[in-house]
Amino acid sequence: MRRLQERNVMKTVVSASLLVLATAFAALAGPTEDGKRYAMVPTAVIYPGQIINAGQVKRVEVTNPNFAGDYATDFTQVDGMITKSTLVPDRAISVSALREPFAVTHGQQVRLIYSSGTLQITALGMPLQDGSVGELIRVRNADSGLTVSGTVLSPGIVQVVSK
């Protein structure tokens, strides 16, 4: 059962990593098959910390040949992302102004997993910071009080990193 859970966690990590890579490559993409370039723009002000959804953005054609940067070109790059800064209507959304939603939040209990060979130890912990999938965060072990570092595998699960 644990091996099945570990495989599911690893599949989640791999899927998230592939999505991040696809987003990065799409941001660098040039013209589409119709020869036009597009950018995603907000239809209203979107404030830091808000989740972007379909009703808040639209895709527009880029007509300025000198326009360049890490702007989002497709809805899949912005859907469900959290804004790090204020997004203004009709201005291209910079990919660097977005982040993945946190899978682990400060103060919410998580499951810690430590693996070494065939040994696997699980414990409860309290994150000392927020973290998205794949990020390294600090977590306090609820039983021992020790602070450890770990990688966020999925919502509520942190893989402890060996020293």
ZADO-1210 file (C-alpha; in nm, 4 decimals, padded with zeros to 6 digits):
<atoms>
<atom x="00.0000" y="00.0000" z="00.0000" code="MET" pos="1"/>
<atom x="00.2826" y="00.2404" z="00.0889" code="ARG" pos="2"/>
<atom x="00.4606" y="00.1683" z="-00.2388" code="ARG" pos="3"/>
<atom x="00.1394" y="00.2534" z="-00.4251" code="LEU" pos="4"/>
<atom x="00.1133" y="00.5814" z="-00.2301" code="GLN" pos="5"/>
<atom x="00.4793" y="00.6594" z="-00.3030" code="GLU" pos="6"/>
<atom x="00.4257" y="00.5930" z="-00.6745" code="ARG" pos="7"/>
<atom x="00.1191" y="00.8217" z="-00.6765" code="ASN" pos="8"/>
<atom x="00.3172" y="01.0953" z="-00.5006" code="VAL" pos="9"/>
<atom x="00.6028" y="01.0602" z="-00.7496" code="MET" pos="10"/>
<atom x="00.3586" y="01.0718" z="-01.0431" code="LYS" pos="11"/>
<atom x="00.2199" y="01.3974" z="-00.8995" code="THR" pos="12"/>
<atom x="00.5702" y="01.5445" z="-00.8671" code="VAL" pos="13"/>
<atom x="00.6619" y="01.4406" z="-01.2229" code="VAL" pos="14"/>
<atom x="00.3343" y="01.5801" z="-01.3620" code="SER" pos="15"/>
<atom x="00.3878" y="01.9115" z="-01.1828" code="ALA" pos="16"/>
<atom x="00.7464" y="01.9304" z="-01.3099" code="SER" pos="17"/>
<atom x="00.6357" y="01.8654" z="-01.6680" code="LEU" pos="18"/>
<atom x="00.3688" y="02.1364" z="-01.6390" code="LEU" pos="19"/>
<atom x="00.6302" y="02.3860" z="-01.5177" code="VAL" pos="20"/>
<atom x="00.8610" y="02.2960" z="-01.8091" code="LEU" pos="21"/>
<atom x="00.5785" y="02.3211" z="-02.0630" code="ALA" pos="22"/>
<atom x="00.4839" y="02.6612" z="-01.9238" code="THR" pos="23"/>
<atom x="00.8437" y="02.7823" z="-01.9470" code="ALA" pos="24"/>
<atom x="00.8800" y="02.6671" z="-02.3085" code="PHE" pos="25"/>
<atom x="00.5434" y="02.8130" z="-02.4061" code="ALA" pos="26"/>
<atom x="00.6509" y="03.1504" z="-02.2649" code="ALA" pos="27"/>
<atom x="00.9490" y="03.1498" z="-02.4998" code="LEU" pos="28"/>
<atom x="00.7414" y="03.0441" z="-02.7992" code="ALA" pos="29"/>
<atom x="00.7285" y="03.2620" z="-03.1052" code="GLY" pos="30"/>
<atom x="00.4414" y="03.2999" z="-03.3484" code="PRO" pos="31"/>
<atom x="00.1641" y="03.0409" z="-03.3579" code="THR" pos="32"/>
<atom x="00.0761" y="02.8339" z="-03.6644" code="GLU" pos="33"/>
<atom x="-00.1303" y="03.1243" z="-03.7999" code="ASP" pos="34"/>
<atom x="00.1822" y="03.3469" z="-03.7841" code="GLY" pos="35"/>
<atom x="00.0432" y="03.5705" z="-03.5104" code="LYS" pos="36"/>
<atom x="00.1680" y="03.6249" z="-03.1565" code="ARG" pos="37"/>
<atom x="-00.0662" y="03.6398" z="-02.8595" code="TYR" pos="38"/>
<atom x="-00.0558" y="03.7581" z="-02.4992" code="ALA" pos="39"/>
<atom x="-00.2846" y="03.7071" z="-02.2028" code="MET" pos="40"/>
<atom x="-00.4158" y="04.0275" z="-02.0417" code="VAL" pos="41"/>
<atom x="-00.6444" y="04.0875" z="-01.7420" code="PRO" pos="42"/>
<atom x="-00.9925" y="04.2279" z="-01.8038" code="THR" pos="43"/>
<atom x="-00.9938" y="04.3916" z="-01.4572" code="ALA" pos="44"/>
<atom x="-00.7404" y="04.4636" z="-01.1836" code="VAL" pos="45"/>
<atom x="-00.6120" y="04.1433" z="-01.0208" code="ILE" pos="46"/>
<atom x="-00.4472" y="04.1945" z="-00.6825" code="TYR" pos="47"/>
<atom x="-00.1524" y="04.0048" z="-00.5307" code="PRO" pos="48"/>
<atom x="-00.2522" y="03.6713" z="-00.3793" code="GLY" pos="49"/>
<atom x="-00.5607" y="03.6267" z="-00.5970" code="GLN" pos="50"/>
<atom x="-00.6185" y="03.3129" z="-00.8024" code="ILE" pos="51"/>
<atom x="-00.6623" y="03.3776" z="-01.1749" code="ILE" pos="52"/>
<atom x="-00.9673" y="03.2246" z="-01.3443" code="ASN" pos="53"/>
<atom x="-01.1177" y="03.2314" z="-01.6937" code="ALA" pos="54"/>
<atom x="-01.3431" y="03.5340" z="-01.6371" code="GLY" pos="55"/>
<atom x="-01.0515" y="03.7588" z="-01.5418" code="GLN" pos="56"/>
<atom x="-00.8317" y="03.7267" z="-01.8510" code="VAL" pos="57"/>
<atom x="-00.8504" y="03.7334" z="-02.2282" code="LYS" pos="58"/>
<atom x="-00.6131" y="03.6480" z="-02.5124" code="ARG" pos="59"/>
<atom x="-00.5161" y="03.9335" z="-02.7414" code="VAL" pos="60"/>
<atom x="-00.3027" y="03.9547" z="-03.0533" code="GLU" pos="61"/>
<atom x="00.0360" y="04.1234" z="-03.0123" code="VAL" pos="62"/>
<atom x="00.0732" y="04.3811" z="-03.2906" code="THR" pos="63"/>
<atom x="00.3923" y="04.5538" z="-03.1730" code="ASN" pos="64"/>
<atom x="00.6874" y="04.3738" z="-03.3378" code="PRO" pos="65"/>
<atom x="00.9222" y="04.5001" z="-03.0630" code="ASN" pos="66"/>
<atom x="00.7133" y="04.3564" z="-02.7800" code="PHE" pos="67"/>
<atom x="00.9146" y="04.0864" z="-02.6014" code="ALA" pos="68"/>
<atom x="00.9503" y="03.9328" z="-02.2594" code="GLY" pos="69"/>
<atom x="00.8279" y="03.6492" z="-02.0442" code="ASP" pos="70"/>
<atom x="00.4588" y="03.7220" z="-02.0989" code="TYR" pos="71"/>
<atom x="00.1910" y="03.4506" z="-02.0910" code="ALA" pos="72"/>
<atom x="00.0692" y="03.3491" z="-02.4356" code="THR" pos="73"/>
<atom x="-00.2006" y="03.0969" z="-02.3488" code="ASP" pos="74"/>
<atom x="-00.4746" y="03.0501" z="-02.0885" code="PHE" pos="75"/>
<atom x="-00.3111" y="02.7309" z="-01.9573" code="THR" pos="76"/>
<atom x="-00.0157" y="02.9400" z="-01.8363" code="GLN" pos="77"/>
<atom x="-00.2316" y="03.1559" z="-01.6083" code="VAL" pos="78"/>
<atom x="-00.5257" y="02.9324" z="-01.5108" code="ASP" pos="79"/>
<atom x="-00.5248" y="02.8649" z="-01.1373" code="GLY" pos="80"/>
<atom x="-00.2019" y="03.0576" z="-01.0791" code="MET" pos="81"/>
<atom x="-00.1599" y="03.3061" z="-00.7943" code="ILE" pos="82"/>
<atom x="-00.0499" y="03.6636" z="-00.8650" code="THR" pos="83"/>
<atom x="00.2637" y="03.7971" z="-00.6958" code="LYS" pos="84"/>
<atom x="00.1973" y="04.1561" z="-00.8005" code="SER" pos="85"/>
<atom x="-00.0949" y="04.3705" z="-00.9133" code="THR" pos="86"/>
<atom x="-00.2024" y="04.2950" z="-01.2712" code="LEU" pos="87"/>
<atom x="-00.3487" y="04.5891" z="-01.4620" code="VAL" pos="88"/>
<atom x="-00.6197" y="04.5551" z="-01.7295" code="PRO" pos="89"/>
<atom x="-00.5027" y="04.5296" z="-02.0918" code="ASP" pos="90"/>
<atom x="-00.1347" y="04.4856" z="-01.9969" code="ARG" pos="91"/>
<atom x="00.0382" y="04.1582" z="-02.0801" code="ALA" pos="92"/>
<atom x="00.0691" y="03.9188" z="-01.7867" code="ILE" pos="93"/>
<atom x="00.4310" y="03.8415" z="-01.7077" code="SER" pos="94"/>
<atom x="00.4936" y="03.4759" z="-01.6226" code="VAL" pos="95"/>
<atom x="00.7335" y="03.5913" z="-01.3506" code="SER" pos="96"/>
<atom x="00.4424" y="03.7752" z="-01.1832" code="ALA" pos="97"/>
<atom x="00.2700" y="03.4411" z="-01.1206" code="LEU" pos="98"/>
<atom x="00.3329" y="03.1477" z="-00.8886" code="ARG" pos="99"/>
<atom x="00.1876" y="02.8039" z="-00.8283" code="GLU" pos="100"/>
<atom x="-00.0676" y="02.7774" z="-00.5460" code="PRO" pos="101"/>
<atom x="00.0832" y="02.6655" z="-00.2176" code="PHE" pos="102"/>
<atom x="00.0465" y="02.2917" z="-00.1513" code="ALA" pos="103"/>
<atom x="00.1557" y="02.3435" z="00.2102" code="VAL" pos="104"/>
<atom x="00.0782" y="02.6488" z="00.4223" code="THR" pos="105"/>
<atom x="00.2402" y="02.7796" z="00.7383" code="HIS" pos="106"/>
<atom x="00.0819" y="02.6338" z="01.0512" code="GLY" pos="107"/>
<atom x="-00.1290" y="02.3636" z="00.8827" code="GLN" pos="108"/>
<atom x="-00.0365" y="02.0102" z="00.9829" code="GLN" pos="109"/>
<atom x="00.1498" y="01.7979" z="00.7272" code="VAL" pos="110"/>
<atom x="00.2774" y="01.4423" z="00.7059" code="ARG" pos="111"/>
<atom x="00.6562" y="01.4126" z="00.7093" code="LEU" pos="112"/>
<atom x="00.8116" y="01.1198" z="00.5245" code="ILE" pos="113"/>
<atom x="01.1717" y="01.0114" z="00.5721" code="TYR" pos="114"/>
<atom x="01.3107" y="00.7339" z="00.3508" code="SER" pos="115"/>
<atom x="01.6493" y="00.5664" z="00.3602" code="SER" pos="116"/>
<atom x="01.6793" y="00.2455" z="00.1609" code="GLY" pos="117"/>
<atom x="01.3933" y="00.0209" z="00.2726" code="THR" pos="118"/>
<atom x="01.3366" y="00.2208" z="00.5944" code="LEU" pos="119"/>
<atom x="01.0481" y="00.4663" z="00.5885" code="GLN" pos="120"/>
<atom x="00.9437" y="00.6796" z="00.8845" code="ILE" pos="121"/>
<atom x="00.6381" y="00.9044" z="00.8906" code="THR" pos="122"/>
<atom x="00.5504" y="01.1725" z="01.1439" code="ALA" pos="123"/>
<atom x="00.3350" y="01.4808" z="01.1781" code="LEU" pos="124"/>
<atom x="00.4845" y="01.8246" z="01.1350" code="GLY" pos="125"/>
<atom x="00.4012" y="02.1935" z="01.1210" code="MET" pos="126"/>
<atom x="00.5420" y="02.3920" z="00.8271" code="PRO" pos="127"/>
<atom x="00.7333" y="02.7044" z="00.9237" code="LEU" pos="128"/>
<atom x="00.6705" y="02.8522" z="00.5786" code="GLN" pos="129"/>
<atom x="00.4421" y="02.8155" z="00.2783" code="ASP" pos="130"/>
<atom x="00.5542" y="02.5968" z="-00.0111" code="GLY" pos="131"/>
<atom x="00.4532" y="02.4819" z="-00.3579" code="SER" pos="132"/>
<atom x="00.5154" y="02.1339" z="-00.4979" code="VAL" pos="133"/>
<atom x="00.8886" y="02.0813" z="-00.5451" code="GLY" pos="134"/>
<atom x="00.9992" y="02.3586" z="-00.3079" code="GLU" pos="135"/>
<atom x="01.2320" y="02.3038" z="-00.0128" code="LEU" pos="136"/>
<atom x="01.0784" y="02.4269" z="00.3152" code="ILE" pos="137"/>
<atom x="01.1445" y="02.4061" z="00.6891" code="ARG" pos="138"/>
<atom x="00.9087" y="02.1979" z="00.9049" code="VAL" pos="139"/>
<atom x="00.8946" y="02.1419" z="01.2816" code="ARG" pos="140"/>
<atom x="00.8420" y="01.7791" z="01.3849" code="ASN" pos="141"/>
<atom x="00.5316" y="01.7780" z="01.6060" code="ALA" pos="142"/>
<atom x="00.6639" y="01.4969" z="01.8316" code="ASP" pos="143"/>
<atom x="01.0293" y="01.5921" z="01.8809" code="SER" pos="144"/>
<atom x="01.0149" y="01.9668" z="01.8200" code="GLY" pos="145"/>
<atom x="01.3152" y="01.9405" z="01.5852" code="LEU" pos="146"/>
<atom x="01.3198" y="02.1549" z="01.2735" code="THR" pos="147"/>
<atom x="01.3934" y="01.9665" z="00.9515" code="VAL" pos="148"/>
<atom x="01.4076" y="02.0615" z="00.5845" code="SER" pos="149"/>
<atom x="01.1986" y="01.8839" z="00.3267" code="GLY" pos="150"/>
<atom x="01.0632" y="01.8950" z="-00.0248" code="THR" pos="151"/>
<atom x="00.6896" y="01.9453" z="-00.0752" code="VAL" pos="152"/>
<atom x="00.5671" y="01.6376" z="-00.2650" code="LEU" pos="153"/>
<atom x="00.1944" y="01.7118" z="-00.2755" code="SER" pos="154"/>
<atom x="-00.0650" y="01.8922" z="-00.0655" code="PRO" pos="155"/>
<atom x="00.0030" y="01.8022" z="00.2969" code="GLY" pos="156"/>
<atom x="00.3074" y="01.5784" z="00.2316" code="ILE" pos="157"/>
<atom x="00.6733" y="01.6735" z="00.2827" code="VAL" pos="158"/>
<atom x="00.9712" y="01.4450" z="00.2047" code="GLN" pos="159"/>
<atom x="01.2429" y="01.5041" z="00.4666" code="VAL" pos="160"/>
<atom x="01.5862" y="01.5737" z="00.3217" code="VAL" pos="161"/>
<atom x="01.8838" y="01.3853" z="00.4741" code="SER" pos="162"/>
<atom x="02.1696" y="01.5960" z="00.6057" code="LYS" pos="163"/>
</atoms>
